[in-house]
């Protein structure tokens, strides 16, 4: 029995102060793994989907000031549109230096270079940027659910309970309905192909049957309104996936 959980199976960015950044080799593994996640999911025998709201840590998002910070000690990285401290305040966002707002690493470095010590304004994030977007609105979760729908659509309807598990009935119903929609579209196209004599030219120019194409377009429209937060910035930076997440 093999269980695949992508967060633990693929090298992640640090989320504790004692963790180092991914090495170059780990970064390559991460980017390569993203290109093959669909293959892993499409070959799975059972899918487990959990929709659980996360509880934010105490003091999460609170703004605070730290005076007399040695300017040269402040190490930053860009995470989405945020400036995250690597040290000496790991995972907290830098908002201002000496009262002046910062919106880029270049601006922060310019302000910090003006004096040996500075007052910095920070936003508390104990484990890095939290993803507060509900699971049902997250783009990558929607894609994972869609892949499950595709797999289920290729199976018999009675196989659903043996293929998909979830922690609430609404989520199970969403996946079941999506699979049914795809299955019915495929059945419509199969019926059309059996009842029609397609010319050689139309067979070449219509590689994807029309009902299935329309069904996929509807799912694509749903994807367009989903959200890809800075917490999933790793995935959106992958060139092969960028067209999906923008």
C-alpha angles and dihedrals in degrees: 000000000000123000121194122202109172097207093058096033097055127055109261135198114266117279099174128059092241094057123096127220117270114278120238089258092050090049090054090049091050095051093045091049092055090060092058103039091101090057091051092050095043091054096047119115096207135023126206116196121187124191104192124155112228122235112227118230120252113279091015111162095008116145120230140165129231118195131202094024113167103246095215091055095063111100118184141186131188116243108181105307093335130094107225123196117234090183152044089002102033117211095358116125119241110229105168144000117215089345095307116118117240125210102171141028089248091057092047092049091049092052094043092051091062095074140013092239131032144179111242131195114214141181116224118241112161096189101021128268110347119223102229095171110116113253092244090058098047116109099215093047089051090053091051090051090048092054088053089052090052092051093046091048089060091054132069114277090241090060093067098095091050092049107042134045128179138168096240136038094231091062092047090051091050092054093043093050092047091051091047090052091053093044093052091048090053091048091052091053093046090052091049092050092050093049098042134064106223119205119236090249095053090047089058096045097043104056092153115049114242100244092051090046091053091048092052090048090056091053089048090054089053090051091054092066095047121101130243107196130200087258088071094044091119091067096043090055092062105104092215091055101036094095089058097051100044 
